Amino acid sequence: MTGTPRPARPRDQPRLHRALRPGGRCRTAELGGRHQWRPHRLGQRLFMPALWDTPEATARRRACRIPTSEHHRPKWRLALEILDELAGIGLRPAVLVADAGYGANADFRHGLEERGLGYVLQTKGEMTAYAEAAEPHQPSYGGLGPRPLPRYRTRPLSLREHVMTAGRHQGRSLTWRKGSKAAMSSHFVLLRIRLAGRRPKPAADGTIPLTWLIAQWPEGEEEPVKYWISNLPADLPAKDLVRLAKSRWRIEHDYRELKTALGLDHFEGRCFAGWHRHVTLVTAAHLFLTEHRRSPKAPARA
């Protein structure tokens, strides 16, 4: 889920990547996957800024041949649309990982939970949550009006405060993969929390479901440097949670190859359909190279 940057250059006709956002950046919502450590680019959507839904953009939309059905939708909604499209053809991710732009969005998380999808999402330390032991309080009913709903009476703390309160000594050193020179490892603190925020979805008794909090707290740092949240089962080993949280490095590597080596960010088209043709060809090229790397070399002629 990333954007494809291009420097803006003037032309007689409006270029799609220039018109979509001042400064020459064409934004997309993209979904990639990995099966047995093979990267696959599964879907993409072109992000339409709200400015393109105004009457002033009518001529520009017509010049770029943008369908009337295409309008502004937030990136998290585009990502859910891609997941629904994949589910329609029988493709369902075992676990979904995403950066903090998606992890901090409650609507996106609720959308994943409604679809029964497991996730490990990077987030920010400012997100608030209740402790594992916190319980909702049922206010007494005065006899008039609707009965009050159960609610938590304690103040939620930020994820950073939860980890700092637990202390670094509550964590452990975990290795998530082998690097080119040595094993990649760091110190992690894992806690069970109940996410608060503006739109929590408690059960009928007011209880907010438990969620994993994963915090990376390297040696020599005064506080954690990265945070993730996950709705995966409580009995999942800590090493597997950390491995999933850190799996985005491979996805970012694949996107870097798509942009630099295969020309994903070299789009020079002026129409909506042209952008889709470009990303489709780049995806096909990436698939060919991936399968070529994984296949044994063809025997040389005698």
Salt bridges, closest charged atoms under 4 A:
GLU30 OE2 - ARG41 NH2 2.97
ASP53 OD1 - ARG61 NH1 3.56
ASP53 OD1 - HIS71 ND1 3.21
GLU70 OE1 - ARG73 NH2 3.94
GLU81 OE2 - ARG73 NE 2.86
ASP84 OD1 - ARG115 NE 2.70
GLU85 OE1 - ARG45 NH2 3.03
ASP107 OD1 - ARG199 NE 3.39
GLU113 OE1 - HIS110 ND1 3.56
GLU114 OE2 - LYS201 NZ 2.79
GLU126 OE2 - ARG160 NH2 3.30
GLU223 OE2 - ARG160 NE 3.19
ASP240 OD1 - ARG243 NH2 3.91
GLU252 OE2 - ARG248 NH2 2.57
ASP254 OD2 - ARG34 NH1 2.80
ASP254 OD1 - ARG250 NH2 3.17
ASP254 OD1 - HIS253 ND1 3.79
GLU257 OE1 - HIS286 NE2 3.35
GLU257 OE2 - ARG293 NH2 2.26
ASP265 OD1 - HIS266 NE2 3.38
GLU268 OE2 - ARG6 NH2 2.21
GLU268 OE2 - ARG9 NH2 2.82
GLU268 OE1 - ARG15 NH1 2.78
GLU291 OE1 - ARG38 NH1 3.04
